[in-house]
């Protein structure tokens, strides 16, 4: 239960009894994804008290998305995850309204198989397989975890194939998979559309340029819009995706505030000082690296993004001489006076990352001080040598 307060003059964190955190994990949904840009906040506030004809608003959004992505059309939905399910549903039903109403379980006479490289069968907080099943589809996994060859995909295509899904993410297997252009060439040779999950990707044009029929982006990660998904690409498939609002998409609908907000974020993206942002991020990385240099058992290396986004992170390798494990140091940072949440998805490998893309002013310095305080102290916390473990204990019942 949220604690009651005496007035709304208190900061919202205090009113809602939410602890402050410093996000050096990145554009993570569990942390609120990103800092919404001022242009989006202004647009959302302006439209919140207005009535609009939603179809007209969607048309205006389509124009903006098409201009920014190079696609023929675009559609805003509730999230990237919903955009994946709805665009897959579009490939299954086309614009057949009865088929749209019958999803996901009544698919007689429809093509329903969706080919996915097995190294792309990831979880983004929910499983790719479930995103396909929500659309009435059935995953056909191609290849092996270590290698996918052209024939694995080509031979999986048959008269039941509706689409192929390609996932761009640091979660996927980063070697041995087919590149997007190769994947597209195989699928298009047999008239199979390719849908790309590019939730956390910076480049709004490259995937369509490489032949994808539909690309789905997050509107709230690098773009800094409200929580949304952006579907861009072939006009017929975008229209069929929009029509899913009469079916499974009804539960994934997006409000006028979110559409206006993501439109504003897209337009702000055209004028953003991307080079200036990179310089500020690099300054934070250099500060952290210099702070950690020479500390026993710690090696800090600036590394590029694994999916070629134009940004770097700091990889912190933690050895026993530090008095911590990577998991133990990450846990200690999360218990700081202002909790610091690191990018810890590879902590069992003895390292974690610091991502500078969501810093507020002064937070880089706070992170540096906390690292120095923890690693120069004579005493270590009781769980400093914490072993990595998978647990559901934080899942709320």
C-alpha positions as CSV (number, residue, x, y, z in Angstrom):
1,X,0.0,0.0,0.0
2,X,1.3,3.5,-0.9
3,X,1.9,5.7,2.1
4,X,-0.4,8.7,2.4
5,X,1.0,12.2,2.4
6,X,-0.3,15.6,3.6
7,X,0.0,17.2,0.2
8,X,1.2,17.0,-3.3
9,X,4.1,19.5,-2.7
10,X,6.3,16.6,-1.8
11,X,8.6,15.1,-4.6
12,X,6.9,12.2,-6.3
13,X,9.3,9.7,-5.0
14,X,8.4,10.6,-1.4
15,X,4.7,10.7,-2.2
16,X,4.9,7.2,-3.6
17,X,7.5,5.9,-1.1
18,X,9.9,4.9,-3.9
19,X,13.7,4.9,-3.3
20,X,15.9,6.9,-5.6
21,X,18.3,4.9,-7.7
22,X,21.2,5.6,-10.1
23,X,20.8,3.7,-13.3
24,X,24.1,2.5,-14.8
25,X,22.4,-0.6,-16.3
26,X,21.1,1.1,-19.4
27,X,17.7,1.3,-21.1
28,X,16.1,-1.4,-19.0
29,X,12.3,-1.7,-18.7
30,X,12.7,-2.9,-15.1
31,X,14.2,0.5,-14.2
32,X,11.7,2.6,-16.2
33,X,13.6,2.3,-19.5
34,X,14.8,5.8,-20.1
35,X,14.6,9.5,-19.2
36,X,11.7,11.0,-21.3
37,X,12.9,13.9,-23.3
38,X,11.3,17.3,-22.6
39,X,9.7,17.5,-26.0
40,X,7.8,14.3,-25.4
41,X,6.7,15.4,-21.9
42,X,5.4,18.7,-23.4
43,X,3.4,17.0,-26.1
44,X,1.9,14.5,-23.7
45,X,0.8,17.3,-21.4
46,X,-0.7,19.3,-24.2
47,X,-2.8,16.5,-25.6
48,X,-3.8,14.9,-22.3
49,X,-6.9,17.2,-21.8
50,X,-7.9,17.1,-25.5
51,X,-10.3,14.8,-27.4
52,X,-8.9,13.5,-30.7
53,X,-10.0,11.2,-33.4
54,X,-7.6,8.4,-32.8
55,X,-7.4,7.1,-36.4
56,X,-6.3,10.6,-37.5
57,X,-3.7,10.7,-34.8
58,X,-2.4,7.3,-35.9
59,X,-2.2,8.6,-39.5
60,X,-0.1,11.6,-38.3
61,X,2.2,9.2,-36.4
62,X,2.5,7.0,-39.4
63,X,3.8,9.9,-41.4
64,X,6.4,10.8,-38.8
65,X,7.6,7.2,-38.4
66,X,7.8,6.7,-42.2
67,X,10.0,9.9,-42.5
68,X,12.4,8.9,-39.7
69,X,12.7,5.2,-40.6
70,X,12.4,5.2,-44.4
71,X,9.5,2.8,-44.1
72,X,6.3,3.1,-46.2
73,X,4.2,3.4,-43.0
74,X,4.3,3.2,-39.3
75,X,2.2,2.3,-36.3
76,X,2.5,3.1,-32.5
77,X,1.6,0.3,-30.1
78,X,1.9,-0.2,-26.3
79,X,5.4,-1.6,-26.3
80,X,8.0,-3.3,-28.5
81,X,6.8,-6.7,-27.2
82,X,3.3,-6.0,-28.3
83,X,4.6,-4.7,-31.6
84,X,6.3,-8.0,-32.2
85,X,3.1,-10.0,-31.5
86,X,0.9,-7.7,-33.5
87,X,3.2,-7.6,-36.6
88,X,3.4,-11.4,-36.5
89,X,-0.3,-11.6,-36.2
90,X,-0.5,-9.3,-39.3
91,X,1.7,-11.8,-41.2
92,X,-0.7,-14.6,-40.3
93,X,-4.1,-12.8,-41.0
94,X,-3.3,-10.1,-43.4
95,X,-6.3,-7.7,-43.5
96,X,-8.9,-10.6,-43.0
97,X,-11.1,-9.2,-40.2
98,X,-12.6,-12.5,-39.3
99,X,-9.2,-14.1,-39.0
100,X,-8.2,-11.2,-36.8
101,X,-11.1,-11.8,-34.5
102,X,-10.4,-15.5,-34.3
103,X,-6.8,-15.2,-33.1
104,X,-5.0,-16.6,-31.4
105,X,-6.5,-20.1,-31.1
106,X,-8.7,-20.4,-34.3
107,X,-6.3,-20.4,-37.2
108,X,-7.7,-23.1,-39.5
109,X,-6.6,-22.5,-43.1
110,X,-4.0,-19.8,-42.1
111,X,-0.2,-20.0,-42.3
112,X,1.0,-19.9,-38.7
113,X,4.6,-21.0,-38.6
114,X,7.3,-18.4,-37.7
115,X,11.0,-19.3,-38.3
116,X,13.4,-18.1,-35.6
117,X,17.2,-18.9,-35.4
118,X,17.6,-20.9,-32.3
119,X,20.2,-18.5,-31.0
120,X,17.6,-15.8,-31.1
121,X,15.2,-17.6,-28.8
122,X,15.8,-15.2,-26.0
123,X,13.9,-13.7,-23.1
124,X,13.6,-9.9,-23.0
125,X,11.6,-10.2,-19.7
126,X,9.1,-12.4,-21.6
127,X,10.0,-15.1,-24.0
128,X,10.2,-14.8,-27.8
129,X,8.3,-18.0,-28.1
130,X,5.3,-16.6,-26.1
131,X,5.3,-13.5,-28.2
132,X,4.8,-15.7,-31.3
133,X,2.1,-17.8,-29.6
134,X,0.2,-14.8,-28.5
135,X,-0.2,-14.0,-32.2
136,X,-1.5,-17.5,-33.0
137,X,1.8,-18.6,-34.4
138,X,4.1,-21.5,-33.8
139,X,7.9,-21.2,-33.6
140,X,10.0,-23.2,-35.9
141,X,13.5,-23.1,-34.5
142,X,16.2,-23.1,-37.1
143,X,19.8,-24.4,-36.6
144,X,21.7,-24.9,-33.3
145,X,22.8,-22.7,-30.5
146,X,26.3,-22.5,-31.9
147,X,25.7,-22.3,-35.7
148,X,22.9,-21.6,-38.1
149,X,23.5,-22.4,-41.8
150,X,21.5,-21.2,-44.8
151,X,19.9,-24.6,-45.3
152,X,18.6,-24.6,-41.7
153,X,16.4,-21.7,-42.6
154,X,15.7,-22.5,-46.2
155,X,14.6,-26.1,-45.4
156,X,12.3,-24.9,-42.5
157,X,10.2,-22.9,-45.0
158,X,7.1,-24.6,-46.3
159,X,3.5,-23.8,-47.2
160,X,2.6,-23.2,-43.5
161,X,5.3,-20.5,-43.0
162,X,3.8,-17.1,-42.2
163,X,6.9,-15.1,-41.4
164,X,10.4,-15.2,-40.1
165,X,11.6,-13.3,-37.0
166,X,15.1,-11.8,-36.5
167,X,16.1,-10.6,-33.1
168,X,18.8,-7.9,-32.6
169,X,19.9,-7.9,-29.0
170,X,22.9,-8.4,-26.7
171,X,20.9,-11.4,-25.3
172,X,21.2,-13.3,-28.6
173,X,24.1,-15.7,-29.4
174,X,26.6,-13.3,-30.9
175,X,28.4,-15.7,-33.2
176,X,27.4,-18.4,-35.7
177,X,24.0,-16.9,-36.6
178,X,23.0,-15.7,-40.0
179,X,23.4,-12.0,-40.7
180,X,20.2,-10.1,-41.4
181,X,20.9,-9.6,-45.1
182,X,21.6,-13.3,-45.5
183,X,18.5,-14.2,-43.5
184,X,16.4,-11.8,-45.6
185,X,17.7,-13.2,-48.9
186,X,16.8,-16.8,-47.9
187,X,13.3,-15.8,-46.7
188,X,12.5,-13.4,-49.6
189,X,13.5,-16.1,-52.1
190,X,10.5,-18.0,-50.9
191,X,8.2,-15.0,-50.4
192,X,8.4,-15.1,-46.6
193,X,8.3,-11.6,-44.8
194,X,11.0,-10.8,-42.2
195,X,10.1,-9.0,-39.0
196,X,13.0,-7.6,-37.0
197,X,12.9,-7.1,-33.2
198,X,15.2,-4.0,-32.8
199,X,13.9,-2.9,-29.4
200,X,17.1,-1.4,-28.1
201,X,18.7,-0.3,-31.3
202,X,19.9,3.2,-32.2
203,X,19.8,3.2,-36.0
204,X,16.2,3.8,-37.2
205,X,17.0,3.0,-40.8
206,X,19.5,0.2,-41.3
207,X,17.3,-2.8,-40.8
208,X,14.8,-1.7,-43.4
209,X,17.7,-0.8,-45.7
210,X,19.0,-4.4,-45.2
211,X,15.7,-5.8,-46.5
212,X,13.4,-6.3,-43.4
213,X,9.7,-6.0,-44.2
214,X,8.8,-4.8,-40.7
215,X,11.1,-3.4,-37.9
216,X,9.8,-3.0,-34.3
217,X,11.6,-0.4,-32.1
218,X,11.1,0.6,-28.5
219,X,9.8,4.2,-28.3
220,X,11.0,4.6,-24.8
221,X,14.6,3.4,-24.8
222,X,17.2,5.4,-26.8
223,X,14.4,7.6,-28.3
224,X,13.4,8.8,-24.8
225,X,9.7,8.7,-25.5
226,X,6.9,7.2,-23.3
227,X,6.5,3.5,-23.1
228,X,5.6,2.5,-26.6
229,X,6.5,0.2,-29.5
230,X,7.1,1.6,-33.0
231,X,6.2,-0.7,-36.0
232,X,7.7,0.5,-39.3
233,X,8.0,-0.9,-42.8
234,X,5.8,-2.3,-45.6
235,X,2.5,-0.5,-45.8
236,X,0.3,-3.6,-46.2
237,X,1.9,-5.3,-43.2
238,X,1.7,-2.1,-41.1
239,X,-2.0,-1.7,-42.0
240,X,-2.6,-5.3,-41.0
241,X,-0.7,-4.7,-37.8
242,X,-3.0,-1.7,-37.0
243,X,-6.1,-3.8,-37.7
244,X,-5.1,-6.2,-34.9
245,X,-6.6,-3.5,-32.7
246,X,-9.9,-5.2,-33.5
247,X,-8.5,-8.4,-32.1
248,X,-5.6,-9.4,-29.8
249,X,-4.3,-5.8,-30.1
250,X,-7.3,-4.4,-28.2
251,X,-5.5,-5.3,-24.9
252,X,-2.3,-3.7,-26.2
253,X,-3.9,-0.4,-27.3
254,X,-2.0,2.8,-26.9
255,X,-3.4,6.2,-25.6
256,X,-3.3,9.6,-27.3
257,X,-0.7,10.8,-24.8
258,X,1.8,8.0,-25.7
259,X,1.3,8.5,-29.5
260,X,1.8,12.2,-29.2
261,X,4.8,11.7,-26.9
262,X,6.6,9.2,-29.2
263,X,6.0,11.4,-32.2
264,X,7.6,14.3,-30.4
265,X,10.5,12.1,-29.3
266,X,11.0,11.0,-32.9
267,X,11.1,14.6,-34.2
268,X,13.5,15.6,-31.4
269,X,15.7,12.7,-32.4
270,X,16.3,14.5,-35.8
271,X,17.8,17.5,-33.9
272,X,19.5,15.8,-31.0
273,X,23.1,16.5,-30.4
274,X,24.3,12.9,-30.7
275,X,28.0,13.8,-30.7
276,X,27.6,15.9,-27.6
277,X,25.8,13.0,-25.8
278,X,28.7,10.6,-26.8
279,X,31.2,13.1,-25.3
280,X,29.3,13.3,-22.0
281,X,29.1,9.5,-21.9
282,X,32.8,9.1,-22.6
283,X,33.6,11.6,-19.9
284,X,31.7,9.4,-17.4
285,X,33.5,6.2,-18.6
286,X,36.9,7.8,-18.3
287,X,36.1,9.0,-14.8
288,X,35.1,5.5,-13.7
289,X,38.0,3.8,-15.4
290,X,40.5,6.2,-13.8
291,X,38.9,5.8,-10.4
292,X,39.3,2.0,-10.6
293,X,42.8,2.0,-12.1
294,X,45.3,0.4,-9.8
295,X,42.8,-1.1,-7.3
296,X,43.6,-4.7,-6.4
297,X,41.6,-7.3,-8.3
298,X,39.8,-4.9,-10.5
299,X,40.3,-4.5,-14.2
300,X,38.2,-1.9,-16.1
301,X,38.0,-1.9,-19.9
302,X,35.9,0.4,-22.1
303,X,34.1,-1.9,-24.6
304,X,31.8,-1.2,-27.6
305,X,28.1,-2.1,-27.7
306,X,27.7,-5.8,-29.0
307,X,25.0,-4.9,-31.6
308,X,27.0,-1.9,-33.0
309,X,25.0,0.9,-31.4
310,X,27.2,4.0,-31.3
311,X,28.0,3.8,-27.6
312,X,30.5,2.2,-25.2
313,X,30.3,0.8,-21.7
314,X,32.7,0.0,-19.0
315,X,33.3,-3.7,-18.4
316,X,34.5,-4.3,-14.8
317,X,36.2,-7.6,-14.2
318,X,36.3,-8.6,-10.5
319,X,38.9,-11.0,-9.2
320,X,39.2,-12.5,-5.7
321,X,42.1,-10.2,-4.8
322,X,39.6,-7.4,-4.6
323,X,37.8,-9.1,-1.7
324,X,34.6,-9.3,-3.9
325,X,33.0,-11.4,-6.5
326,X,31.3,-9.6,-9.3
327,X,28.0,-10.6,-7.8
328,X,29.1,-9.4,-4.4
329,X,30.3,-6.0,-5.6
330,X,27.1,-5.5,-7.7
331,X,25.0,-6.3,-4.6
332,X,27.1,-3.8,-2.5
333,X,26.5,-1.1,-5.0
334,X,22.8,-1.8,-5.0
335,X,22.8,-1.2,-1.2
336,X,24.6,2.2,-1.4
337,X,22.9,5.2,0.2
338,X,21.7,6.0,-3.2
339,X,21.4,2.5,-4.8
340,X,23.5,2.0,-7.9
341,X,22.1,-0.5,-10.3
342,X,24.7,-2.0,-12.7
343,X,24.3,-4.1,-15.9
344,X,24.8,-7.5,-14.3
345,X,23.4,-10.0,-16.9
346,X,26.9,-11.6,-17.2
347,X,27.8,-11.5,-13.6
348,X,28.4,-15.3,-13.4
349,X,31.3,-14.7,-15.8
350,X,33.1,-12.5,-13.2
351,X,32.2,-9.1,-14.7
352,X,29.5,-6.5,-15.0
353,X,29.1,-3.3,-17.0
354,X,28.4,0.3,-16.3
355,X,26.3,2.1,-18.9
356,X,26.4,5.9,-18.9
357,X,23.4,6.6,-21.2
358,X,20.8,7.4,-18.5
359,X,22.8,9.6,-16.1
360,X,21.5,12.7,-14.5
361,X,24.0,15.5,-13.8
362,X,26.4,14.6,-10.9
363,X,25.5,10.9,-10.9
364,X,28.8,9.8,-12.6
365,X,30.7,11.4,-9.8
366,X,28.5,9.7,-7.1
367,X,29.2,6.3,-8.8
368,X,32.9,7.0,-8.8
369,X,32.9,7.9,-5.1
370,X,30.9,4.8,-4.1
371,X,33.3,2.5,-6.0
372,X,36.3,4.1,-4.3
373,X,34.7,3.9,-0.9
374,X,33.8,0.2,-1.3
375,X,37.1,-1.0,-2.8
376,X,39.4,1.1,-0.5
377,X,37.6,0.1,2.8
378,X,39.4,-2.3,5.1
379,X,36.3,-4.3,5.8
380,X,34.1,-6.1,3.3
381,X,30.4,-6.7,3.7
382,X,29.2,-10.2,4.7
383,X,28.1,-11.1,1.2
384,X,31.2,-9.7,-0.6
385,X,32.0,-13.1,-2.0
386,X,28.4,-13.8,-3.1
387,X,28.1,-16.5,-5.6
388,X,25.9,-15.8,-8.7
389,X,22.5,-17.4,-8.4
390,X,19.2,-17.5,-10.3
391,X,16.3,-16.8,-8.0
392,X,12.6,-15.9,-8.2
393,X,12.6,-14.6,-4.6
394,X,12.1,-11.0,-5.8
395,X,9.1,-11.8,-8.0
396,X,6.1,-10.4,-6.2
397,X,3.3,-12.8,-5.4
